[in-house]
Structures are given as structure tokens and as C-alpha cells.
């Protein structure tokens, strides 16, 4: 009898190909069926043979330091954060400095024209969460991206001025510093100013992306920055951003008013008027980052501290971990067909819930307690067959009880006192809306695409949404960002998060299980191949090194549609506290990510 957790139905034994294998008919029946199967899966077999066995060393440790660490998407940003920690700054100080440095050296996601979420845990065990997600402008309305016949005009929410929400990063960093910072504000911004003014060498990946998006920059900008007009960029070329340096000096000297008022605000509004956008001076003045209460859940001996709505990441992650706790994943093994099947089925149901129930809690009653109820979560898994894939067409969002009373980048920080920050920040797509604010030198986000433009119509990540995430003035769009901190036995254990749109949640989910269930190192857990299911479309995306043949074909036989992804799934930054108290970094090899510390 296969393992079945208490309260869930017994799985039906698999009968795939039983009629063929035990047939007494002529042998050619067996042969013809086998040929049909091989033809059907020929591409999968070729893909697996070419790419499926190049797994990195999953036990090799990443950078290990004694006291403090920063892991981010760019070596220069990690070095800036570490230097702040060396000067005696705490994790909040390092977060501010790292965030602004990323806005310079990692312009496709680091930003001052976007927003994000941040979770903190202090050495005394207290926690906090900061929501500096963008908001819809006051002139936004539910049907703003629909054509005359009610069809969604996709490009309007993805590219150009109308795609931008009101930026939250600057206000968010100001509020973080006001509440928890210890070093002077100006000192935290100075490294980013110097990087923008003096310039920095482009990595191979960043030079490639600037070249790749050159035509889009030309098309969607009313006035183009000088560096956009240049020809092709090469690895090692120095990129200088004098307009951005000027804007950062205004923020350094005037704080919030250096961005949401005065020269910078005027430049944003002028850019909107030239390009048909709708952000106004009033939108900028009225923007406010919000402190929220973190979600807290448990997985075995671990406490999970996560972001509440309008991030969907915290609720979805806690649902996934509650499901996983019921099954012997360590016994089943890492990336086996049995383990992968269970995780895919869990993801299928959790993303169905996400599409219907999650949105900005200031505009929609999100049933947080109901969604996180253990009874509800296990009930959602009641129709799972451990030997056969479900059909997403037969899976719907559940009905949780209401209580009576989402291109991105992530950085993780632990300071010498044991305080920790997990922060995910984004412009949404790579380079956001592709629009630079003339005279101020920064990119605007395209976060409006994270709203549900029309119920049942997917966004750029294939995610579906309903009324909970409909567009409304001042509303925060739903996000998949999942900044997370783990405790074990009341002590800091892990800081983790990722980029990757809809794949962020499943990336963080897999990394946590890689460490706590399968004993991978932190670096190995981040480097390991990943797979992803999000209910609709009903396919499993998989990186080239996700499965070997012993996993790949059993999943096919169970009925899963596996779609190889030649690109990457997620891009994580994580820190693990080792048993001896030292820190191990997990910097994702999918990008230029780097761990730094002392």
C-alpha cells in the first residue's frame, strides 16, 4: 500500500499500459504501442539526452563567513551592502544601500522606479514587513486595457508609459531607514551615486541585455538617454549614468521630496504627458509605503516568516509547505518522480486559489486565515491520485472560510548582530516599461500588467486573476514576490527569496525543501535544477537539469505535460546559518549573483 497521510484518500493503483503489457494478442500490438509512445515523446527524449544530466555539485558549499553576509544579483551591490555592515550599519542600513546600488548596476530589475516587499527579523526574534509595492494611478480604471470589443490589448499594460504604476521604492527605503536605520541616510546613498557617476564595468549578461533591448528602448522612449543611443555594448565596457547620479543626489539631500516632489516629480509627469501615461503629481505626493504584519507559519521544526498580501507569495508558500509536511519527501528522495508529482499537484491547487482569492487587502477581503487553515489545505488535496496527474480543467479554487475579526531581483542580508532582511524588488518585466524618465535617468515599472486586465485572461506570466485583482485607483497589484525568513528552535536559520515572476513562489518552495528535507548545501539548493506548475496553463516547466530519465519518463507516464525551458526558472539569493553559527551564501549561478561578507 503506498504511503498516504492521515485524513487523505488512498491513492488508486496506476493502471497505465496494463492492457498492453498483459495482452494476449499478437506481439505487434505491443511493438506498435511502444513505437507510438516513442514518437510522442521523441522530443522529450532528445532533450533529456542532450541536456538532462549536467547537475552541479549540490553538496558543495558557497561562500562561508563568520559574522555577516549580503547576497544579491550583482557583485558590486553585494560589496556595497557588505561595506555598510563593516562600518557598523545594521541589516536595514545595508538593505537601503544595496537597494540603491542595484538601481544603478542592475537596471533591468533594480530600481527607484518600481517597488517591492521586505521582511525583517531581528536578533531578539521580533519581526516586521514593509510593503512598498507600486499603486495604480488615480486615473486608472478596471477596463483601461480593453479594446472596443472588450478584448485585452496586451501591449498597453506591458510596454510604454501607460504600463507604469506609481513607484514605491524611494518611499519604502525612507520608511525602512526612519524606523530601523542607524547610519546617516546620505552615507547609505553615496555608494550608488558614485557608481552611477564614475561608471562601472558591464558584465557579459548585462551587456547582452542592453543590446537585446536596444530597439525597444528606441521605440518606447520619447527622449532617449545618451547611453541608449550608443551602438553595441561589450563585456567590460564602462556604463556611466550621470542623470541617475543627479537624481540620487536629490534623494540623498532631500529625502522623499527629492523624488516625489520638485524636479524629479516634474520630470516624471512631463514624461507621462509626452508618452500618454497617467501618473500625476498628486499620485506621487499621495504614495505611501505600508508596514504590515508578517505571516507566520510552521513546517516541522521550522517557523516560516513571510510576506502577507498584496504579495501572494507568503500564503502560497505556507500552503505548499503545509501540504508537503504530510508526506515523507526525504524518504522518497530529491527530484524523484514521486516527490516531483506530489509537489506539482500541490502547486496546481495552490495557484488555483491564488487566482481567485488574493489581491490588495485594502480593496478586497482576502480570507487569509481560511486559506492557511490546515483542514482547508488538506481538503484541497483530497482528490489527489499519487499515481496519476490531475487535469487543471477539473481543478477550481476552493472555498476557504472568511475570518470574522509577481523582472525582479532579490537580496538577503544578515548582519553581525544576527538581524536579517529578505527583500524582493522589481520593475516587473526586464527593464520594466522600457521607458526612461528624461532628465532623471531611471526606468519606470510595468507593474500594471500584474493586475487582472480582464477575468480569465492571463497576464504575461500566464497567471489568471479575477475580481480580487481587478484594476482600481490607488490599489496595489497582486504579486508573486516571496521574501522569506526561517527560524529553527527560535534562532535564525535561513533568509531566502527569488526573482522570476510567477515562478518565484515555487522557486522559494523548492529551495527550502532542498535544504530541510534533502540536506543540500545552501549553494547546492540554489543551484539545483527547478520545475514549476501554476495551474494554468496545464504544463510543467522544467529547466534542463531538473530531472534524469528515472524521473522524467515516470512523470510523463503519470500524465504530466513536461515542457523543457531552455531559459531559467527563478534566480535566488539565500543565506543559511550553519550549525556552528557561520553563514553560508547561496548565490544563483543563473545570473551575476554574488555573496559577500566577513
ChimeraX attribute file (.defattr): number of C-alpha atoms within 10 A of each C-alpha:
attribute: neighborCount
match mode: 1-to-1
recipient: residues
	/A:1	7
	/A:2	10
	/A:3	10
	/A:4	14
	/A:5	14
	/A:6	10
	/A:7	12
	/A:8	15
	/A:9	14
	/A:10	17
	/A:11	17
	/A:12	13
	/A:13	12
	/A:14	13
	/A:15	10
	/A:16	13
	/A:17	13
	/A:18	9
	/A:19	10
	/A:20	15
	/A:21	10
	/A:22	9
	/A:23	12
	/A:24	10
	/A:25	9
	/A:26	8
	/A:27	10
	/A:28	9
	/A:29	14
	/A:30	18
	/A:31	12
	/A:32	11
	/A:33	13
	/A:34	14
	/A:35	12
	/A:36	12
	/A:37	12
	/A:38	13
	/A:39	12
	/A:40	11
	/A:41	14
	/A:42	12
	/A:43	12
	/A:44	18
	/A:45	16
	/A:46	11
	/A:47	14
	/A:48	20
	/A:49	12
	/A:50	11
	/A:51	17
	/A:52	19
	/A:53	14
	/A:54	13
	/A:55	16
	/A:56	13
	/A:57	14
	/A:58	17
	/A:59	13
	/A:60	13
	/A:61	16
	/A:62	20
	/A:63	20
	/A:64	21
	/A:65	17
	/A:66	13
	/A:67	16
	/A:68	26
	/A:69	31
	/A:70	34
	/A:71	35
	/A:72	31
	/A:73	31
	/A:74	23
	/A:75	18
	/A:76	25
	/A:77	33
	/A:78	29
	/A:79	21
	/A:80	25
	/A:81	34
	/A:82	28
	/A:83	19
	/A:84	23
	/A:85	26
	/A:86	16
	/A:87	9
	/A:88	15
	/A:89	21
	/A:90	26
	/A:91	33
	/A:92	27
	/A:93	25
	/A:94	30
	/A:95	33
	/A:96	23
	/A:97	27
	/A:98	32
	/A:99	31
	/A:100	27
	/A:101	30
	/A:102	28
	/A:103	26
	/A:104	32
	/A:105	28
	/A:106	21
	/A:107	19
	/A:108	25
	/A:109	29
	/A:110	32
	/A:111	32
	/A:112	29
	/A:113	27
	/A:114	31
	/A:115	31
	/A:116	29
	/A:117	29
	/A:118	31
	/A:119	28
	/A:120	28
	/A:121	25
	/A:122	17
	/A:123	16
	/A:124	12
	/A:125	13
	/A:126	9
	/A:127	20
	/A:128	18
	/A:129	25
	/A:130	23
	/A:131	25
	/A:132	27
	/A:133	30
	/A:134	29
	/A:135	29
	/A:136	26
	/A:137	27
	/A:138	17
	/A:139	14
	/A:140	20
	/A:141	14
	/A:142	16
	/A:143	16
	/A:144	17
	/A:145	23
	/A:146	15
	/A:147	11
	/A:148	6
	/A:149	6
	/A:150	10
	/A:151	13
	/A:152	19
	/A:153	13
	/A:154	17
	/A:155	14
	/A:156	19
	/A:157	25
	/A:158	24
	/A:159	22
	/A:160	27
	/A:161	29
	/A:162	23
	/A:163	26
	/A:164	34
	/A:165	33
	/A:166	31
	/A:167	31
	/A:168	27
	/A:169	28
	/A:170	27
	/A:171	22
	/A:172	26
	/A:173	27
	/A:174	17
	/A:175	19
	/A:176	21
	/A:177	19
	/A:178	12
	/A:179	9
	/A:180	12
	/A:181	21
	/A:182	14
	/A:183	17
	/A:184	12
	/A:185	20
	/A:186	16
	/A:187	13
	/A:188	26
	/A:189	21
	/A:190	19
	/A:191	22
	/A:192	26
	/A:193	23
	/A:194	19
	/A:195	21
	/A:196	23
	/A:197	18
	/A:198	13
	/A:199	18
	/A:200	18
	/A:201	17
	/A:202	19
	/A:203	17
	/A:204	14
	/A:205	12
	/A:206	21
	/A:207	18
	/A:208	15
	/A:209	14
	/A:210	20
	/A:211	17
	/A:212	13
	/A:213	15
	/A:214	16
	/A:215	11
	/A:216	16
	/A:217	23
	/A:218	16
	/A:219	14
	/A:220	17
	/A:221	21
	/A:222	18
	/A:223	16
	/A:224	18
	/A:225	21
	/A:226	12
	/A:227	12
	/A:228	18
	/A:229	11
	/A:230	10
	/A:231	9
	/A:232	12
	/A:233	20
	/A:234	17
	/A:235	13
	/A:236	13
	/A:237	14
	/A:238	14
	/A:239	19
	/A:240	20
	/A:241	24
	/A:242	21
	/A:243	19
	/A:244	23
	/A:245	24
	/A:246	18
	/A:247	21
	/A:248	31
	/A:249	19
	/A:250	18
	/A:251	21
	/A:252	21
	/A:253	14
	/A:254	14
	/A:255	18
	/A:256	18
	/A:257	18
	/A:258	19
	/A:259	27
	/A:260	25
	/A:261	17
	/A:262	13
	/A:263	15
	/A:264	23
	/A:265	23
	/A:266	17
	/A:267	18
	/A:268	26
	/A:269	20
	/A:270	18
	/A:271	23
	/A:272	21
	/A:273	14
	/A:274	12
	/A:275	17
	/A:276	12
	/A:277	20
	/A:278	21
	/A:279	26
	/A:280	20
	/A:281	15
	/A:282	14
	/A:283	23
	/A:284	20
	/A:285	15
	/A:286	13
	/A:287	21
	/A:288	19
	/A:289	24
	/A:290	16
	/A:291	16
	/A:292	15
	/A:293	16
	/A:294	22
	/A:295	21
	/A:296	17
	/A:297	19
	/A:298	16
	/A:299	18
	/A:300	11
	/A:301	11
	/A:302	18
	/A:303	19
	/A:304	22
	/A:305	25
	/A:306	29
	/A:307	31
	/A:308	25
	/A:309	26
	/A:310	26
	/A:311	27
	/A:312	25
	/A:313	29
	/A:314	26
	/A:315	26
	/A:316	26
	/A:317	26
	/A:318	24
	/A:319	23
	/A:320	25
	/A:321	21
	/A:322	21
	/A:323	23
	/A:324	18
	/A:325	14
	/A:326	16
	/A:327	16
	/A:328	14
	/A:329	20
	/A:330	14
	/A:331	10
	/A:332	14
	/A:333	14
	/A:334	18
	/A:335	24
	/A:336	17
	/A:337	23
	/A:338	17
	/A:339	20
	/A:340	22
	/A:341	23
	/A:342	21
	/A:343	23
	/A:344	23
	/A:345	26
	/A:346	24
	/A:347	24
	/A:348	25
	/A:349	26
	/A:350	28
	/A:351	23
	/A:352	21
	/A:353	23
	/A:354	26
	/A:355	27
	/A:356	21
	/A:357	23
	/A:358	28
	/A:359	29
	/A:360	22
	/A:361	18
	/A:362	12
	/A:363	15
	/A:364	16
	/A:365	14
	/A:366	21
	/A:367	17
	/A:368	19
	/A:369	15
	/A:370	16
	/A:371	25
	/A:372	19
	/A:373	15
	/A:374	14
	/A:375	12
	/A:376	18
	/A:377	22
	/A:378	18
	/A:379	13
	/A:380	22
	/A:381	18
	/A:382	14
	/A:383	15
	/A:384	19
	/A:385	19
	/A:386	22
	/A:387	22
	/A:388	21
	/A:389	19
	/A:390	20
	/A:391	15
	/A:392	17
	/A:393	10
	/A:394	6
	/A:395	16
	/A:396	17
	/A:397	15
	/A:398	18
	/A:399	14
	/A:400	20
	/A:401	14
	/A:402	13
	/A:403	11
	/A:404	6
	/A:405	3
	/A:406	30
	/A:407	20
	/A:408	29
	/A:409	32
	/A:410	32
	/A:411	36
	/A:412	36
	/A:413	35
	/A:414	34
	/A:415	28
	/A:416	19
	/A:417	14
	/A:418	20
	/A:419	21
	/A:420	29
	/A:421	28
	/A:422	32
	/A:423	30
	/A:424	28
	/A:425	31
	/A:426	34
	/A:427	32
	/A:428	31
	/A:429	23
	/A:430	18
	/A:431	29
	/A:432	28
	/A:433	31
	/A:434	29
	/A:435	30
	/A:436	27
	/A:437	27
	/A:438	19
	/A:439	20
	/A:440	23
	/A:441	23
	/A:442	27
	/A:443	26
	/A:444	27
	/A:445	36
	/A:446	32
	/A:447	31
	/A:448	28
	/A:449	29
	/A:450	28
	/A:451	29
	/A:452	27
	/A:453	29
	/A:454	23
	/A:455	16
	/A:456	14
	/A:457	15
	/A:458	21
	/A:459	19
	/A:460	17
	/A:461	15
	/A:462	14
	/A:463	23
	/A:464	26
	/A:465	27
	/A:466	19
	/A:467	19
	/A:468	23
	/A:469	29
	/A:470	24
	/A:471	26
	/A:472	20
	/A:473	14
	/A:474	20
	/A:475	25
	/A:476	31
	/A:477	28
	/A:478	29
	/A:479	26
	/A:480	25
	/A:481	33
	/A:482	34
	/A:483	34
	/A:484	31
	/A:485	27
	/A:486	23
	/A:487	19
	/A:488	16
	/A:489	9
	/A:490	12
	/A:491	15
	/A:492	25
	/A:493	20
	/A:494	27
	/A:495	31
	/A:496	31
	/A:497	29
	/A:498	36
	/A:499	31
	/A:500	25
	/A:501	24
	/A:502	24
	/A:503	25
	/A:504	26
	/A:505	30
	/A:506	28
	/A:507	26
	/A:508	28
	/A:509	23
	/A:510	22
	/A:511	26
	/A:512	23
	/A:513	18
	/A:514	22
	/A:515	18
	/A:516	16
	/A:517	16
	/A:518	18
	/A:519	15
	/A:520	22
	/A:521	23
	/A:522	31
	/A:523	28
	/A:524	24
	/A:525	29
	/A:526	32
	/A:527	22
	/A:528	21
	/A:529	22
	/A:530	23
	/A:531	27
	/A:532	26
	/A:533	24
	/A:534	29
	/A:535	28
	/A:536	19
	/A:537	14
	/A:538	16
	/A:539	19
	/A:540	21
	/A:541	21
	/A:542	22
	/A:543	21
	/A:544	23
	/A:545	20
	/A:546	22
	/A:547	26
	/A:548	19
	/A:549	14
	/A:550	11
	/A:551	17
	/A:552	22
	/A:553	19
	/A:554	16
	/A:555	23
	/A:556	16
	/A:557	16
	/A:558	19
	/A:559	16
	/A:560	21
	/A:561	14
	/A:562	19
	/A:563	14
	/A:564	20
	/A:565	13
	/A:566	13
	/A:567	10
	/A:568	17
	/A:569	24
	/A:570	26
	/A:571	26
	/A:572	32
	/A:573	33
	/A:574	33
	/A:575	32
	/A:576	24
	/A:577	22
	/A:578	15
	/A:579	8
	/A:580	7
	/A:581	14
	/A:582	14
	/A:583	25
	/A:584	26
	/A:585	30
	/A:586	30
	/A:587	32
	/A:588	25
	/A:589	15
	/A:590	15
	/A:591	15
	/A:592	18
	/A:593	23
	/A:594	24
	/A:595	30
	/A:596	24
	/A:597	26
	/A:598	17
